[in-house]
Amino acid sequence: MISRLYRAAFARALILSETLRRQTLRGLMAWLAFISPMAMADGDLADMANAVSVGATSGTKSALNIATFIGVVGVIGSIVALKSMKNNPQVKPWMVGLGFVGSLLLIAVPEMIKRGQTQMNMTPVSVG
């Protein structure tokens, strides 16, 4: 009988704590939603467009760095797959070759962009 009371009290306390946590998070989110537009309202539409432009530029550099990193990891993975190809019949030679060539292309993306800019008589820009 007492264990039932303990279980009921524990269940009520657990429900109360979850409700309080949910209400606290709701209050914090509402406060942030109320404060955020006031904190960010220091520019106009042109400033918003400039911020998007700066973000796209830094995003492009990050994407090229990530592509180069994935290419290096892919080359290492292809070498490991080439070594394990004799023990694993599911790894085919064409899969290893495709992974290796694709990884090399990912590594060469910044250089291809620079050469493309040179061929189009544009000023080469250091990318990445």
C-alpha positions as CSV (number, residue, x, y, z in Angstrom):
1,M,0.0,0.0,0.0
2,I,2.8,2.4,0.9
3,S,4.7,1.5,-2.3
4,R,1.7,2.5,-4.3
5,L,1.7,5.9,-2.6
6,Y,5.4,6.3,-3.3
7,R,4.9,5.4,-6.9
8,A,1.9,7.8,-7.3
9,A,3.9,10.6,-5.6
10,F,6.9,9.9,-7.8
11,A,4.8,9.9,-10.9
12,R,3.2,13.2,-9.9
13,A,6.6,14.8,-9.1
14,L,8.0,13.6,-12.5
15,I,5.0,15.0,-14.4
16,L,5.4,18.3,-12.5
17,S,9.1,18.5,-13.2
18,E,8.5,17.9,-16.9
19,T,5.7,20.5,-17.1
20,L,7.9,23.0,-15.3
21,R,10.8,22.3,-17.7
22,R,8.5,22.7,-20.7
23,Q,7.0,25.9,-19.5
24,T,10.5,27.3,-18.7
25,L,11.7,26.5,-22.2
26,R,8.6,28.1,-23.7
27,G,9.2,31.2,-21.7
28,L,12.9,31.4,-22.8
29,M,12.0,30.9,-26.4
30,A,9.2,33.6,-26.2
31,W,11.7,36.0,-24.6
32,L,14.3,35.3,-27.3
33,A,11.7,35.8,-30.0
34,F,10.7,39.1,-28.5
35,I,14.2,40.4,-27.9
36,S,15.8,39.2,-31.2
37,P,14.2,41.6,-33.7
38,M,15.0,44.6,-31.4
39,A,18.6,43.5,-31.2
40,M,19.0,43.0,-34.9
41,A,17.1,46.1,-36.1
42,D,20.1,48.3,-36.8
43,G,20.3,48.1,-40.6
44,D,18.1,48.3,-43.7
45,L,17.5,46.0,-46.6
46,A,20.9,46.8,-48.2
47,D,22.6,45.8,-45.0
48,M,20.7,42.5,-45.1
49,A,21.8,41.9,-48.7
50,N,25.4,42.6,-47.7
51,A,25.2,40.2,-44.8
52,V,23.9,37.5,-47.1
53,S,26.7,38.2,-49.6
54,V,29.4,38.0,-46.9
55,G,27.9,34.8,-45.7
56,A,27.8,33.3,-49.2
57,T,31.5,34.2,-49.7
58,S,32.7,32.6,-46.5
59,G,30.4,29.7,-47.2
60,T,32.0,29.1,-50.6
61,K,35.5,29.1,-49.0
62,S,34.3,26.7,-46.3
63,A,32.7,24.4,-48.9
64,L,35.9,24.3,-51.0
65,N,38.0,23.5,-47.9
66,I,35.5,20.7,-46.9
67,A,35.6,19.3,-50.5
68,T,39.4,19.2,-50.4
69,F,39.3,17.4,-47.0
70,I,36.7,14.9,-48.2
71,G,38.9,14.3,-51.3
72,V,42.0,13.5,-49.1
73,V,39.9,11.2,-46.9
74,G,38.5,9.5,-50.0
75,V,42.0,8.9,-51.4
76,I,43.1,7.3,-48.2
77,G,39.9,5.3,-48.1
78,S,40.5,4.1,-51.7
79,I,44.0,3.0,-50.8
80,V,42.7,1.1,-47.8
81,A,39.9,-0.4,-49.9
82,L,42.5,-1.4,-52.5
83,K,44.4,-3.3,-49.9
84,S,41.3,-5.0,-48.5
85,M,40.0,-5.9,-52.0
86,K,41.7,-9.3,-52.0
87,N,40.0,-10.3,-48.7
88,N,36.6,-8.9,-49.4
89,P,34.7,-10.1,-52.5
90,Q,32.2,-7.3,-52.2
91,V,34.8,-4.6,-53.1
92,K,35.1,-4.4,-56.8
93,P,38.0,-2.8,-58.7
94,W,35.8,-0.4,-60.5
95,M,34.4,0.9,-57.1
96,V,37.9,1.5,-55.8
97,G,38.9,3.3,-59.1
98,L,35.7,5.4,-59.1
99,G,36.3,6.4,-55.4
100,F,39.9,7.3,-56.2
101,V,39.1,9.4,-59.3
102,G,36.2,11.2,-57.5
103,S,38.5,12.0,-54.6
104,L,41.2,13.4,-56.8
105,L,38.6,15.6,-58.5
106,L,37.5,16.9,-55.1
107,I,41.1,17.7,-54.3
108,A,41.5,19.5,-57.6
109,V,38.4,21.7,-57.4
110,P,40.1,24.9,-56.2
111,E,42.8,24.6,-58.9
112,M,40.2,24.0,-61.6
113,I,38.4,27.2,-60.5
114,K,41.6,29.2,-60.6
115,R,42.5,28.0,-64.0
116,G,39.0,28.6,-65.3
117,Q,39.2,32.2,-64.1
118,T,42.6,32.6,-65.9
119,Q,41.2,31.1,-69.2
120,M,38.2,33.5,-69.1
121,N,40.6,36.5,-68.6
122,M,39.4,37.1,-65.1
123,T,41.7,38.0,-62.3
124,P,42.5,34.8,-60.5
125,V,41.3,34.9,-56.9
126,S,42.7,32.7,-54.2
127,V,39.9,30.3,-53.3
128,G,40.1,28.3,-50.2
